[in-house]
Amino acid sequence: MPSPAKTAFLRQIVCLICLLATVLAVAGPAMALGGPEKIAQRVIRLLKQGRELAACREAVKLAPYAKTPAYRKAAQALLAHGISIEDPMASYTAKVLIKLENQLEAQRAATGRLPATGIRKKVRDAWGRPVRVELVTRKGFIYAIRSAGRDGQWLTSDDLTVGVREDDPRWWGGGPSKDPLRDKGRANLYRRQEATPPPPKEPELVPGVPAGGKGGPKEVEVNLEDLLKR
């Protein structure tokens, strides 16, 4: 059997090894990456080179060092480019969506037509996946541009979306638009109904118009799922 002195020495060695392993587990990633200051320098250098996406990927590594001067320095550099360090990948994706929205709106102003819906293979989010354009028929929005987000799955909680609202009466005021295909689609998504039922015992003065001239038919928005159930 080992002597008490030898046993105590071995215990000290084991404790020292455990302590060293703990230090490496905490500081190892920072040491491997050069520490938060080095990461921040890479973020700033990439931004100066115009490589925003690469800078965002580096900035993600600063998340454990939110209270350091390096984090604040990188945050200021990213903010100057319209990117939040709190979620650089989502922030970069939002810029991509807004840029595409501006392009589509410029095209729509020139042609009077809504953009084609579907996947845009040449426009990709921060995770390298293409975004898509969708038709929207609720609350005044006419189309949306969507990223599937971090998980890559459509219509989940981490999706990122930019919606386009149209107040132009050519599109939503009941008159015809410049796009006959859209008019046809709108006819399928809307129905005519009476806003209020006519008084039960009061006769109509004019066929089709309730007494008092109120509650006449008007166009109202409905959900496509509701239409399919009818």
C-alpha positions in Angstrom: 0.0 0.0 0.0 1.2 3.5 -0.8 2.3 5.6 2.1 0.1 8.4 3.4 2.5 11.0 2.0 2.4 9.4 -1.4 -1.4 9.2 -1.4 -1.7 12.9 -0.5 0.8 13.8 -3.3 -1.3 11.8 -5.8 -4.4 13.5 -4.7 -2.8 16.9 -5.2 -1.8 15.8 -8.7 -5.3 14.7 -9.5 -6.8 18.0 -8.2 -4.3 20.0 -10.3 -5.2 18.1 -13.4 -8.9 18.7 -12.8 -8.3 22.4 -12.2 -6.3 22.6 -15.4 -9.0 20.8 -17.4 -11.6 23.3 -16.1 -9.5 26.3 -17.1 -9.0 24.9 -20.6 -12.7 24.1 -21.0 -13.5 27.8 -20.2 -10.6 29.6 -21.8 -9.8 27.1 -24.5 -12.2 28.3 -27.2 -11.1 31.9 -26.7 -7.4 30.9 -26.8 -8.0 28.9 -30.0 -9.7 31.9 -31.6 -7.2 34.4 -30.4 -9.4 35.8 -27.7 -12.3 38.3 -28.0 -10.0 41.1 -29.0 -8.7 39.1 -32.0 -12.3 38.2 -33.0 -13.4 41.8 -32.9 -10.4 42.8 -35.0 -11.4 40.2 -37.6 -15.0 41.4 -37.6 -13.8 45.0 -38.2 -11.4 43.9 -40.9 -14.0 41.9 -42.8 -16.5 44.8 -42.6 -13.9 47.1 -44.2 -13.4 44.6 -46.9 -17.2 44.6 -47.6 -17.6 41.0 -46.4 -20.6 41.5 -44.2 -21.7 37.9 -44.0 -18.2 36.7 -43.0 -18.1 39.4 -40.4 -21.4 38.3 -39.0 -20.2 34.7 -38.7 -17.2 35.9 -36.7 -19.4 38.2 -34.6 -21.4 35.1 -33.4 -18.3 33.9 -31.7 -18.3 37.0 -29.4 -21.6 36.0 -27.7 -19.9 34.7 -24.6 -18.0 37.9 -24.2 -20.8 40.4 -24.2 -19.4 42.4 -21.3 -15.9 42.9 -22.8 -14.6 46.0 -24.6 -14.0 43.9 -27.7 -17.7 43.0 -27.9 -18.7 46.7 -27.7 -16.1 47.6 -30.3 -17.4 45.0 -32.7 -21.0 46.0 -31.9 -20.3 49.6 -33.0 -18.6 48.5 -36.2 -21.5 46.2 -37.1 -24.1 48.9 -36.2 -22.5 51.2 -38.7 -23.5 48.6 -41.4 -27.0 48.2 -40.1 -26.3 44.9 -38.3 -27.0 44.1 -34.7 -24.4 42.1 -32.8 -27.2 40.5 -30.6 -28.2 38.3 -33.6 -25.8 39.1 -36.5 -27.1 36.3 -38.8 -30.8 37.3 -38.5 -29.8 41.0 -38.8 -27.9 40.3 -42.0 -30.8 38.3 -43.4 -33.2 41.2 -42.7 -30.9 43.4 -44.8 -31.1 40.8 -47.6 -34.9 40.8 -47.5 -35.2 44.6 -47.4 -32.8 44.9 -50.4 -34.9 42.4 -52.4 -38.1 44.3 -51.3 -36.7 47.5 -52.7 -35.8 45.9 -56.0 -39.3 44.3 -56.3 -41.0 47.6 -55.5 -38.9 49.4 -58.1 -39.9 46.8 -60.7 -43.6 47.1 -59.6 -43.5 50.9 -59.9 -42.1 50.5 -63.4 -44.4 47.8 -64.7 -47.5 48.0 -62.5 -47.3 44.3 -61.8 -46.8 42.4 -58.6 -43.7 40.2 -58.4 -43.8 36.6 -59.2 -44.1 34.4 -56.2 -41.9 31.4 -55.4 -38.2 30.7 -54.5 -35.6 33.2 -55.4 -32.6 31.0 -55.9 -30.1 33.9 -56.4 -31.1 35.6 -53.2 -29.9 33.8 -50.1 -30.1 34.4 -46.4 -27.3 34.3 -43.9 -27.5 30.5 -43.7 -27.0 30.1 -47.5 -30.6 29.2 -48.3 -32.7 30.9 -50.9 -35.6 33.2 -49.8 -39.1 33.1 -51.3 -41.8 35.6 -52.3 -45.4 34.8 -51.0 -48.8 36.2 -51.7 -50.5 37.6 -48.6 -54.2 38.5 -48.4 -54.6 39.6 -44.8 -54.6 43.1 -43.2 -53.6 45.0 -46.3 -50.4 43.2 -47.0 -50.1 42.0 -50.6 -46.9 40.0 -50.6 -44.1 39.0 -48.3 -40.5 37.9 -48.6 -39.6 35.1 -46.3 -36.4 33.4 -45.0 -36.8 30.0 -43.5 -34.5 31.1 -40.7 -31.9 29.3 -38.7 -33.7 25.9 -38.8 -34.2 25.9 -42.5 -37.9 24.9 -42.2 -40.6 27.1 -43.7 -43.4 28.5 -41.5 -41.7 27.9 -38.2 -41.1 30.3 -35.3 -37.7 31.5 -36.4 -38.7 32.5 -39.9 -37.8 36.1 -40.9 -40.3 38.0 -43.1 -40.7 41.4 -44.7 -44.3 42.2 -45.6 -45.3 44.8 -48.3 -48.4 46.8 -47.6 -50.3 48.5 -50.5 -52.4 51.5 -49.9 -52.7 52.4 -53.6 -56.4 52.4 -54.6 -55.5 50.8 -57.9 -54.7 47.6 -55.9 -57.0 47.6 -52.9 -59.7 50.2 -53.6 -61.9 47.9 -55.6 -60.8 49.1 -59.0 -59.0 47.0 -61.6 -55.2 46.8 -61.4 -52.7 46.7 -64.2 -52.3 42.9 -63.7 -55.2 40.8 -65.1 -53.8 37.7 -63.5 -53.8 39.4 -60.1 -57.4 40.5 -60.6 -58.4 36.9 -61.3 -56.6 35.8 -58.2 -58.2 38.5 -56.2 -61.6 37.5 -57.3 -60.9 34.0 -55.9 -59.8 35.4 -52.6 -62.7 37.8 -52.0 -66.4 37.5 -51.9 -69.3 39.9 -51.7 -71.6 39.8 -48.7 -73.9 42.1 -46.8 -72.2 44.0 -44.0 -75.4 43.8 -41.9 -78.6 41.9 -42.6 -81.7 43.9 -43.6 -84.3 44.6 -40.9 -86.5 41.6 -40.6 -89.9 43.3 -40.9 -89.0 46.4 -43.0 -89.6 46.1 -46.7 -86.9 47.0 -49.3 -87.7 50.2 -51.2 -85.5 49.2 -54.0 -84.8 45.5 -54.9 -81.4 44.5 -53.6 -81.0 47.6 -51.3 -82.1 47.4 -47.7 -84.3 50.1 -46.4 -82.5 53.2 -45.1 -79.7 52.8 -47.8 -77.4 51.1 -45.3 -75.8 47.7 -45.1 -75.4 47.4 -48.9 -73.1 44.8 -50.3 -69.4 45.5 -50.1 -66.1 43.6 -50.7 -64.5 42.2 -47.6 -61.4 40.1 -47.1 -61.6 36.5 -46.2 -59.2 33.7 -45.5 -58.5 31.3 -48.3 -59.0 28.4 -45.9 -62.5 29.7 -45.1 -63.3 29.9 -48.8 -62.3 26.3 -49.3 -64.6 25.2 -46.6 -67.6 26.9 -48.2 
